[in-house]
Amino acid sequence: MKIIIIILQLILFIIVAPILSGLVSKIKNNIRLRKGQSILQPYYNLAKLFFKDEVVSETASWIFRITPFVVISSTLVAAMLIPVVILPSPIYKMGDFLALIFIFALGRFFLALSALDTGSSFGGMGSSREMFISSLVEPAFCLVVFSISLEFGSTDISAFSGIHAVSVSSTVAAVALFLVTIAETSRIPVDNQETHLELTMVHEAMVLEYSGKRLALIEMSSYIKQMILFFLIAQIIFPIAQPGLGNLMQLVLWALWYLARIIIIVITVALVEVSVAKMRLFRVADFLGFAFVLGVIATVCAILGV
Amino acid sequence: MIGNLNFTLLFDPLSLFFILVIFVISVPSAIYSVSYLKGEYSFAKIILAWILLLVFVLSMVFVVTVSNILAFLAFWEIMSLVSYFLVVFDARHEKSIQAGMIYIVMTHIGTAFLIAAFMLMYKYAHSFDFLTIKNACQTMPLQTKNIVFLLLLAGFGTKAGIVPLHIWLPYAHPQAPSHISSIMSGVMIKTAIYGIVRFVIFILCVNSSWWGVLILVLAVISCLVGVIYALMEHDIKRLLAYHSVENIGIILLGIGMAMFFISLNLPYLSIFSLIAALYHLINHAIFKGLLFLCAGSVYKATGTRDIEKLGGLIKSMPQTAAYFLLGAMAISALPPLNGFVSEWLTLQAFFLGAFNVMGGARLFLGICAAMLALTSGLAAACFVKAFGITFLAQPRSRYAKDAKEVSLSMKIGMLFLSLLTVIFGLAAAKIIKLLAIVAGSATGIDSSGMIFSINNLSLTLQAGKSIYLSTPLLALVLIILGIASFAIYKLFGTAKEIIYKTWDCGYYKLDSRNEYTATAFSKPFRIAFSFFLMPYRKTQKIRESFYHVKSFAYETHTTLVFKKYIYDPVLALVFGLAKSMRRLQPGSIHLYLGYIFITVLLLIIFMHKF
């Protein structure tokens, strides 16, 4: 039974994750008074990629070939750790909130290596920039986890999925996590998913040599990672208690609110993306430094108990 | 006075643990050296290498087992001297002599601090024996204790290579033959950690909380400085040596926390932190030993340590590449390998600590934890660089092009250690239980009742709130999901795969000169940390005539802050002083006779008066 729920959760993540990206781009286009692509476009893209031939560079080694599988499996493991539906299950014994940071690092490490593997300077550029940004993300992420777990007295992920009052500390932490999410999901102002301009691209430069099914897997893991981070922010800033299984009405309301808060975050991300310009790479250090400071403030607030 | 000297050996859990660390690294390194030395040196030198290796390992074993401070100092000194001979083993390189010089001076400055500390201890205990001193230390005034602590920290800190005493480490470690580098970085600097645990925690007993805080601050600085310098480094062995500075920092984070919690009387947490430190200690020994052996293989196969000249070795040296990758993953704390477990434990110790202390200490621990996270992020970046530039893409020089896989005995050494990175990751639960015994004996806290199963790290204060980490389960799920995604990949869609050139923007003949370099890779870091690294450029135009520039040389360097602002002024002072002293010795025998006369006169006056 528990295993089934976990598998269902994975399938939920796989099915729902691309739509969030579709939504973000749809909202962005509508704000810019464009019609925009369908919100299902990410699915079309994935399907298209699955039926395309794949080109592998002759310089590439087995690192390039296995990376998509490492990336997707580590992202899925991270998705398993996120308690969408809270049930005491053995799978949460796999790791805690802190382990999540390291699991993300696993996929990123291989992706950065595969970018160097083909010998293209775009790959090197992307790899170097991605590792630069992610190493600055980590202290901010760590402090977010720290301030949240100070409130709960545990780094267990399921611990803070329950009810808790929104406090100053958790709000600040959520803002810090939002900045981290922008950097981790390669969105403006840190990176831009829509462009393939060599001077600015980070994530896109890393995966430039991938095509076909392997690219589909990597895209898929980006979608899932984005959804995980959105879930975390939602859980911190809009905490919600899970109702018992008996009351159908409550359950429906719960599910709707559950969905609504993700949508709120999606809209916020889209608004941020259309309203700011992309930063120069070296200003990203300031941006993430700000996230770090917010993390410190959240920790101070958590210590003060507000 | 010599009467109470006894050379009994101590085999308590702490010593046994360090003996284990010594042999776990030394044995594969010795096996490795069989073919590493062959062809590189003459027969006589190989014999010499083996003898030195034997004495080196034995002296380390004695350092961690003797039970009185005189014997400790003697073996400490033998260890330092033998390692000096090993550093200058390649005496034909001028660099080796220079590195040896820096090493021997620094290590003796360290020993001087140790001797001072031991003399103070002896003054109170009137004995050289560890246990007698331990008892005497309980009545030692706090002021003296503080001084002894600082002396010990400076002494062992020099050996461990904590910033700013790390200056010798990046010179000495890379210069030794690779199997020795692996033992030096993997094990020898750990004897300094043994010293800190044995003398500060076990003998001196911690009772001021600023001790732990001081160590934590130094550790954080070591972590960051070590990893930032490593990022700038292109010499693969020196890069690894800088990572030793970083990892010593991580180990000291655990030690510092343990001391901090002991002073706050939180036994459970102090044991937990010490476990984290010791776990990271043996893990670092394993993966750093492994990485140095791999670096040695690369050096043996290509004849260069400059990663800018390497590349593409994953095809010519597939096994070495795989071992290096495992080591790189372990040191970057990627699950489910051993480095991940111990860094997770260290971070967890910060978190658990913060739940149990109050006020500003919480924030302090939080920021330390964040700095550890930053360190591990930077370390991952550094190893993407180290592995990516060395092993991936196309060879950047003919040395790299002609590389061949190394011979069997070297492979065995590397294979053994890379298996250990996996085993120490997966068997975490068992190992933590064993380490709890070691930590218990070192701190004198009864740890037998404490539950340290990694599957159930339930804390005493918060019942019902447990933290979980299960590396075997994590590994299993990772593999299952990886296979599942591979199956989906194989079953659905088209199966056509075309092997073709890397996309070259329509520019033909993309070659290794178009590849990203290590310098370019680390450029964002160089700019972001420019306040510390102070990079500068050297440019030179080589002209054929006034009008035509034939070539353009461009170098980028970083300023070694500690060398420039601490060591160079001190050295200049010492040399300046020596220079002015030289005037006393002009070579005239008459003057010397005058000196003797004045000395005798002064002595007579001195004896008469006092």
Interface residues (C-beta under 8 A of the other chain):
Chain A: F50 F51 K52 D53 E54 V55 V56 S57 E58 T59 A60 S61 W62 I63 P68 F69 V70 I72 S73 S74 L76 V77 M80 P90 I91 Y92 K93 M94 G95 D96 L98 A99 I101 F102 I103 A105 L106 R108 F109 A112 L113 L116 D117 T118 G119 S120 S121 F122 G123 G124 M125 S127 S128 R129 M131 F132 S134 S135 L136 V137 E138 P139 A140 F141 C142 L143 F146 S147 S149 L150 F152 G153 S154 T155 D156 A159 L208 E209 G212 K213 R214 L217 L281 F282 A285 F292 G295 V296 T299 V300 I303
Chain B: G312 I314 K315 L325 M329 S332 A333 L334 P335 F340 E343 W344 L347 Q348 F350 F351 A354 F355 G359 G360 R362 L363 G366 I367 A369 A370 M371 L372 A373 L374 S376 G377 L378 A380 A381 F383 V384 K385 F387 G388 I389 L392 A393 Q394 N455 L459 L461 Q462 K465 S466 I467 Y468 L469 S470 L473 L474 V477 L478 I479 L481 G482 A484 S485 F486 Y489 F492 G493 T494 K496 E497 I498 I499 Y500 K501 T502 W503 D504 L510 S512 N514 E515 Y516 T517 A520 F521 S522 K523 P524 F525 I527 A528
